[in-house]
């Protein structure tokens, strides 16, 4: 009997060669892999601050869930690095979660995912100028909320987080290399920044001693609205930094900021652009950049499963307009309307979005990478144990999908 995976590969070759109707009309899957929801890595018990049962799982947990993937970096030889967010979503419930990224073996042809290495973030040199839950060894989800990262040619990483929000510069072993870098407010927006020259969420270290109402009143960003997207420019020296939500007092609620950051000077350049999302309640979920300089960005709503309505990927060119110029965006992928003509998934009663009309119905599709000008890699933050977008009542897995685009991102 011929193994099913070889049949799928043969069908894929035929579909691509023949350019069937489904593939030319909409993007389609060319690979898929799942990391089960109940995957744990060695570490301390976690979830002590959680109470109750969530999708059949009752914390605390004996180890660290391998979950919350908020960003990824493709490597050679079928490996990826995936960044874990702060743990359980809030500063107050994640102080026992060590901040990490993971090196995974990822085979999108067989569906296999293998945990190969754990890298833990720490501040052994005392760069952080405010109090840390465990003194910085390790950094925890009560200190920062990592949401995006990129790797430079020198092997170091820049991480965008949203409690401050801050940019963090780390060595390849997770060691913090310098103090957190605050995010400047563009000069023309200072009038709506509540007197602050830097972006601040209610979880900013300077506001943590205040009650929640006072903290929200002094912050100029809503909670969980910080640095959700980070992309390395083609020159290898600059970052594009995307802010997830609008400033709290912005009269234009669809405006989102993309800022330029100089990694050599560890400073923002003053150049920035306006990205307009498809509705006031829509968030930026992820950001990538092609070798030719095209930005690729995911927008999402706050819903999952059958209620999900907007999970879309767009492209735009950050030209020389700068200084708040509005980017012209063009649709690339509707993650709720993908084809699966060669059977990577099978419709399953009780599950949502499987089969020939495939959907990615997770609340937070936060991982995005450009594999080539016609192929994207996307993965979800599964928010373990809370989210159940794929199969109601069951915690979501970490799902990776490879998507073929009917039109290239660049000529």
NUVEXGU-456297 format. One line per 3 residues: number of its first residue (from 1); their letters; for each residue x, y, z of C-alpha. Coordinates in steps of 0.02 Angstrom, whole numbers, plus 50000, padded with zeros to 5 digits. Each point is the difference from the previous one (the first is absolute). Layout:
% NUVEXGU-456297
NUM> a> X/Y/Z  ...
***
This chain:
% NUVEXGU-456297
1> xxx> 50000/50000/50000  50066/50174/49956  50016/50110/50158
4> xxx> 49872/50141/50004  50131/50135/50014  50076/49949/49832
7> xxx> 49828/50005/49922  49978/50177/50066  50169/50053/49930
10> xxx> 49956/49924/49830  49833/50091/49999  50088/50161/50049
13> xxx> 50117/49985/49851  49853/49972/49884  49901/50146/50073
16> xxx> 50145/50122/49988  50046/49942/49825  49822/50005/49938
19> xxx> 49948/50157/50094  49827/49934/50038  49856/50120/50025
22> xxx> 50010/49993/50190  50185/50047/50005  49983/50147/49881
25> xxx> 49850/50076/50088  50062/49996/50178  50154/49955/50101
28> xxx> 50014/49818/50051  50092/49886/50121  50160/49913/49949
31> xxx> 50045/49934/50172  49939/49990/50179  50065/49944/50169
34> xxx> 49929/49997/50177  50081/50010/50170  49873/49928/50123
37> xxx> 49924/50120/50125  50059/49899/50150  50186/50017/49960
40> xxx> 50111/50045/50147  50185/50039/50022  50105/49977/50157
43> xxx> 49988/50142/50122  49913/50059/50158  49815/49974/50037
46> xxx> 49894/50132/49915  49825/50072/50009  49989/50017/50189
49> xxx> 49902/50162/49981  49867/49919/49889  49840/49932/50076
52> xxx> 49870/49892/49917  49993/49880/49854  50036/50052/49821
55> xxx> 49952/49886/49856  50020/49849/50113  50169/50055/50069
58> xxx> 50021/50049/50183  50154/50099/50053  50124/50010/50079
61> xxx> 50110/49900/49882  50151/49898/50051  50111/50077/49865
64> xxx> 50002/50137/49867  49873/49988/49857  50082/50016/49829
67> xxx> 49871/50123/49937  49960/50179/49965  50104/50013/49841
70> xxx> 50001/50184/49958  50136/50006/49867  50113/49884/49901
73> xxx> 50168/50003/49910  50030/49867/49865  50170/49915/50005
76> xxx> 50088/49881/49882  49973/49812/49995  49815/50006/50042
79> xxx> 50016/50087/50167  49913/50154/50070  50018/50105/50155
82> xxx> 49835/50044/50084  49981/50135/50132  49888/49967/50149
85> xxx> 49896/50144/50066  49986/50040/50185  49907/49839/50043
88> xxx> 49819/50018/50050  49961/50170/49928  50013/50118/50148
91> xxx> 50142/50069/50103  49915/49949/50162  49974/49816/49954
94> xxx> 50165/49961/49914  50136/50039/50128  50045/49815/50012
97> xxx> 50023/49979/49811  50182/50015/49939  50014/50098/49838
100> xxx> 50067/49891/49860  50018/49965/49818  50010/49824/49929
103> xxx> 50092/49918/49857  49884/49879/49911  50026/49872/49865
106> xxx> 49857/50035/49880  49955/49883/49857  49851/50071/49908
109> xxx> 49997/49852/49880  49979/49867/50134  49916/50107/50132
112> xxx> 50135/49965/50130  50053/50130/50130  50144/49964/50119
115> xxx> 50055/50105/50149  50191/50008/49987  50060/50143/50109
118> xxx> 49938/50120/50134  50078/50174/50013  49954/50096/50158
121> xxx> 50009/50189/50014  50096/50074/50145  50080/50161/50063
124> xxx> 50157/49941/50093  50086/50169/49975  49861/50103/50076
127> xxx> 49954/50105/49848  49816/50016/50045  49979/50158/50106
130> xxx> 49843/49944/50091  49952/49861/50118  49983/49824/49925
133> xxx> 49897/49855/50065  50148/49882/50021  50142/50123/49990
136> xxx> 50022/49969/49815  50055/49818/50018  49899/49959/49901
139> xxx> 49893/50139/49930  49817/49954/50020  49829/50036/49932
142> xxx> 49977/50119/50145  50141/50109/49931  49974/50008/49811
145> xxx> 49881/49938/49867  50101/49952/49844  49896/50010/49842
148> xxx> 50122/50008/49855  50183/49969/49961  50129/50003/49862
151> xxx> 50179/49935/49989  50141/50110/49934  50150/49941/49900
154> xxx> 50107/50008/50158  49890/49867/50080  49917/50116/50127
157> xxx> 49813/50028/50013  49886/50149/50017  49836/49965/50089
160> xxx> 49845/50110/50000  49896/49991/50158  49841/50084/50056
163> xxx> 50002/50028/50188  50108/50155/49981  50000/49993/49855
166> xxx> 50187/49975/49974  50126/49929/49878  50117/49872/50078
169> xxx> 50171/49955/49929  50056/49823/50043  50146/49886/49963
172> xxx> 49973/49833/49916  49995/49917/50172  49859/50115/50060
175> xxx> 50109/50118/50103  49940/50180/50000  50138/50110/49926
178> xxx> 49941/50175/50046  49859/50091/50090  49827/49989/49923
181> xxx> 49974/50131/49864  49838/50102/50018  49893/50038/49848
184> xxx> 49994/50183/49951  49839/50087/49950  50010/50084/49829
187> xxx> 50012/50189/50023  49838/50037/49907  49904/49883/50117
190> xxx> 50061/50073/50165  49838/50098/50013  49904/49836/50025
193> xxx> 50134/49913/50105  49942/50064/50170  50158/50100/50027
196> xxx> 50115/49851/49972  50144/49997/49877  50001/49810/50010
199> xxx> 49865/49870/49978  49937/49930/50163  49876/49863/50037
202> xxx> 49913/49981/50170  50130/49863/50036  50148/50119/49979
205> xxx> 50121/49985/50147  49970/50181/50052  49813/49967/50015
208> xxx> 50001/49831/50087  49981/50074/50174  49836/50085/49951
211> xxx> 49828/49925/50005  49932/49947/49832  49892/50154/49968
214> xxx> 50144/50120/50035  50120/49896/49895  49882/49999/49851
217> xxx> 49974/50187/50021  50186/50037/49992  50041/49877/49862
220> xxx> 49983/50052/49818  49978/49824/49933  49868/49872/50051
223> xxx> 50055/49843/50089  50065/49865/49881  50023/50127/49862
226> xxx> 50189/50015/49983  50132/49933/49880  49914/49858/49911
229> xxx> 50100/50002/49838  50187/50010/49965  50086/49978/49831
232> xxx> 50178/50019/49941  50024/50118/49853  50099/49937/49849
235> xxx> 50152/50103/50052  50016/49892/50156  50023/50156/50106
238> xxx> 49824/50066/50027  49842/49928/50074  49820/50035/49960
241> xxx> 49904/50006/50165  49810/49981/49996  49889/50056/50145
244> xxx> 49850/49886/50023  49867/50125/50048  49962/50186/49986
247> xxx> 50053/50127/50130  49864/50015/50132  49954/50179/49950
250> xxx> 50022/49983/49813  49846/50074/49913  50039/49884/49853
253> xxx> 49974/49829/50080  50052/49903/49844  50175/50077/50000
256> xxx> 50145/49885/50044  50182/50053/50007  50149/49923/49913
259> xxx> 50163/50076/50062  50178/49985/49935  50138/49949/50121
262> xxx> 50188/50007/49972  50081/49845/50078  50176/50072/49992
265> xxx> 49954/50154/50102  49865/49908/50099  49885/50147/49967
268> xxx> 49845/50044/49902  50038/50101/49844  49846/50111/50002
271> xxx> 49930/49923/49841  49828/49921/50017  49849/49951/49898
274> xxx> 49813/49983/50025  49918/49831/49973  49810/50004/49999
277> xxx> 49916/49841/50060  49830/49940/49942  49905/50059/50154
280> xxx> 50025/50088/50167  50006/49836/50096  50123/49914/49883
283> xxx> 50177/49962/50061  50165/49980/49911  50053/49820/50032
286> xxx> 50167/49979/49911  50122/50082/49880  50130/49937/49877
289> xxx> 50106/50074/49861  50053/49926/49833  50180/50012/49936
292> xxx> 49938/50133/49879  49926/50108/50138  49814/49960/49992
295> xxx> 49914/49998/50168  49882/49855/50034  49880/50024/50145
298> xxx> 49861/49902/50085  49842/50079/50069  49880/49910/50115
301> xxx> 49839/50021/50095  49971/49942/50179  49899/49845/49957
304> xxx> 50036/49817/49968  49919/49846/49927  49831/50024/49916
307> xxx> 49994/50180/50061  50163/50052/49917  49972/50126/49860
310> xxx> 50167/50084/49962  50170/49916/49991  50085/50079/49849
313> xxx> 50175/50027/49932  50044/50154/49898  50154/50071/49914
316> xxx> 50063/50179/49984  50156/50096/49950  50078/50116/50130
319> xxx> 50054/50132/49875  50080/50168/50036  49842/50086/50058
322> xxx> 50039/49964/50183  49946/50121/50136  49831/49917/50018
325> xxx> 49964/49971/49817  49857/49878/49972  50058/49836/49925
328> xxx> 49902/49929/49854  49959/49822/50049  49949/49857/49886
331> xxx> 49919/49835/50050  50107/49843/49995  49912/49864/50101
334> xxx> 49833/49978/50086  50045/49874/50134  49816/49953/50016
337> xxx> 49987/49954/49816  50144/49889/49944  50001/49852/49884
340> xxx> 50061/49827/50044  49986/49913/49831  50126/49864/50038
343> xxx> 49934/49941/50167  50112/50059/50139  49844/50005/50109
346> xxx> 49837/49902/50005  49832/50068/50053  49964/49944/50177
349> xxx> 49834/50013/50091  50024/50113/50149  50150/50089/49926
352> xxx> 49994/50166/49908  50086/50041/49836  50071/49832/49945
355> xxx> 49982/49925/49826  50006/50070/49823  49935/50168/50060
358> xxx> 50129/50025/50134  50001/50138/50131  50122/50055/50134
361> xxx> 49870/50051/50131  50115/50037/50147  49977/50160/50097
364> xxx> 50184/50046/49983  50094/49954/49839  50157/50084/50064
367> xxx> 50144/49914/49908  50041/50049/49821  50153/49970/49891
370> xxx> 50037/50023/49816  50080/49840/49935  50012/50066/49821
373> xxx> 49905/50124/49893  49857/49877/49975  49997/49908/50167
376> xxx> 49955/50048/50178  50019/49907/50165  49865/50037/50129
379> xxx> 49973/49936/50177  49883/50042/50143  50021/50051/50180
382> xxx> 49893/49865/50081  49977/50094/50166  50008/49836/50095
385> xxx> 49889/49947/50085  49872/50134/49957  49970/50003/49811
388> xxx> 49896/49869/49908  49979/50070/49826  50028/49838/49905
391> xxx> 49895/49881/50105  49886/50079/50131  50032/49930/50173
394> xxx> 50177/49941/49958  50155/50110/50022  50076/50053/49835
397> xxx> 50162/49923/49937  50142/50101/49928  49963/49983/49814
400> xxx> 50123/50042/49861  49942/50020/49820  50095/50034/49840
403> xxx> 49900/50103/49876  50025/50014/49812  49950/50170/49931
406> xxx> 49917/50014/49828  50095/50164/49973  50179/50036/50055
409> xxx> 50030/50127/50137  50124/50087/49885  50030/49998/49812
***
